[in-house]
Amino acid sequence: MDKEKIKFHIRGLLEAIGEDPDREGLVDTPERVAEMYEEVFEGISYSNAEIAEMFGKTFSSEGRGADEAVIVKDITVFSYCEHHMALMYDMTVNVGYIPKGKVLGLSKIARICDMAAKRLQLQEKLGRDIAEIISLATGSEDVGVKITGCHSCMTARGIKNQTSHTETWTCMGAFKNNKELKMQLN
């Protein structure tokens, strides 16, 4: 990530909206924004396969009865809409998969969701990315992801509908074909 370019452009943006980037409250803003962008867009630096490798610590499920669905709910993330660079917030992610001989560490599921969200995203794509990463990490094609979130491009601008939220589903394998299994993500 080119922090110097970010600082240059944030300074220009402040000028473009009629602000004085040299006034006391704004003088360090370009640096702060560059540091924030480095953190909140960290996921841009990694492919889905690289994220699966980073957080793909698994344990054998053989002989442990771990052949039923593993469901983790209410993982909180935030992201930024690629259309307006507006915040997608109050997002909860529910993830499920059926182990195929190995189980993923539970904290790794939350880390995968967090890293996938640290990109300019669409909520629908975020669900697909998480499902793909979980599938790569576990070797299971049976993965489901439900995301519910608010979008400031709807709540703070345009229609300004503060109560709206968006729900998306990404279902693969058994989660796509078995409605009872899919409903476990609710």
N, C-alpha and C positions, 0 to 999 in steps of 0.2 A: 504494500500500500504506500502510495506517495504522499506522505504527510505534508511536505512542502507545497505541493500542488493544491492540496485540500485547503491549507491555510491561505494561500493566494486567492483561491476562488471564494472562500468564505468572506474574506475581506472585501472582495469585489461585490459579492452578494449584499453585504451590509451597505455598501455605497449605493448599489442599484436600488435598494428599497428606501433610500433617503436617510440612512443612519450615518453617523460619524464614527468610523471604526477606531478613531483615536480618542474617543471620550472614555472616561474612567471605567465605566461598566462594560465596555466592549473591547478594550485594548487587548485583553488576553483571550477573547472569544475565539478567534481563528485557531489558536493552539488548543484550546479546550475541545472544540468541535473535532479537530483532527485526531486528538486522543480518543474521544468518544467513538468516532467512526472506526478507528482501529479495533476497538473492543466490540462494538455492536455489529460490525460487518466481518468479523473474523472468519465466518464460515465460507465467505467468497473464496478464500485461499485454498479450499479443499474440495475435492470431488466427493461424491457419495461413497465411492469405493475407499477413498482415504479415510473418511470419517468412520466407516465400518471397521477398518483396520485399527484406527486409533482407539475406538471404544468397543471393540469386538471380543473382549475377554469373556470366554464361555467356560462352562463346566459340563462334564459328562452328565447326561440324564439317564444313562443306562442303569436299569435295575433300581431306580429311585422313584418310579411311578410318575415321572414328569413327562407324560405324553398327552396330557390334557392342556387346554389353553392356558397360557400365562397372560393375565390382563393387568396392566398398570394404568390407573386412572388419575385424572386431575393433575397432570404435569403442567406447570405453568411456564409459558414462554411469551416472548413478544418478538415482533419482527417489523419490517418496514415494507410497505406496498411498493412494488416496482413501478406503478403508474404515477404516483404522486410523491413517493418517498415519505408517505404519511405513516404514522405509527399504527400498527395492528396490535391491540392490547387486550387485556383481560382474556387472553387465550388459554384455553385448557385443552390438553391433548390426552386422549385415551388410546393406548396402544395394546394390541393383543397379538400373540403368535402361538403356533403349536410347535413345540420343540421337536426336532428331528435328530435325537441323539445327543443334543447339547442345549444347555440353557444359558442365556445371557445374564450377566450380573444385573440386578434390578437398577442400580444407580446408573449403569451404562445406558439403559433405555432413556432415562431423563437427560443424560449428557448428549445422546444422539439427537433428541428433540431440540435441545438448546442450540447445538451447533448448526443443525439444519436451518433453524430459524434466523441465524445470524447472517442472513443474505437478503438482498432485495428479493422479495418473494410475492407470490400470490398464495392465498391460503390453500387453494386446491393443489398447487405444485408442492407446497410444504408437506401436505399429507402424502403425496406420491414419493417425495424425497425420503421422508421418514420411513415409509413402508419399504422402499427399496433398500435403504441402509440396514434396517432390521433384518430383511431377508438375506442380504449379503453377510451380515454378521452371524446369523444363526443357521444359515443353510436351509431355512424353511421357506417354502412358497406360500404358506398359510399365514398371512399377516393382515391385520386390520388396523386402521387409524381413523379416529373421529376427532375433529378439531372444532371447537366453538370459540368464536372471538368477536371482538368489536373492531371496527375500522374507522380511524379518525377521518379518512377521506369521505365517510358518510356521516359521522357524528359531529365533526367540527367545521365542515365546509359543505358546499353543495346543498343537499337536502336538509342537513343538520338534524337528522333523526337520531336523537340521543339514546333511544331504547332499542335500536336494532342490533341484532347480532347475526353472525353468519355461521352456519354449520356445514361442514364438509365431511365426506366419508371417502376413504380409499380402502377398498377391500380386494384382497387377492386370495386365490385358492379357496380353501374351505370357508373363509370369511365371506367370500363373494357368493358361494353356493349354498350356505347354510344360514337361514334367517335367524335361528335360535342362537347360533354362535355369534353372528353379527350383532345381535341385540345385547350381548354381554358387554359390548363397548359403550352402551348407553349409561 
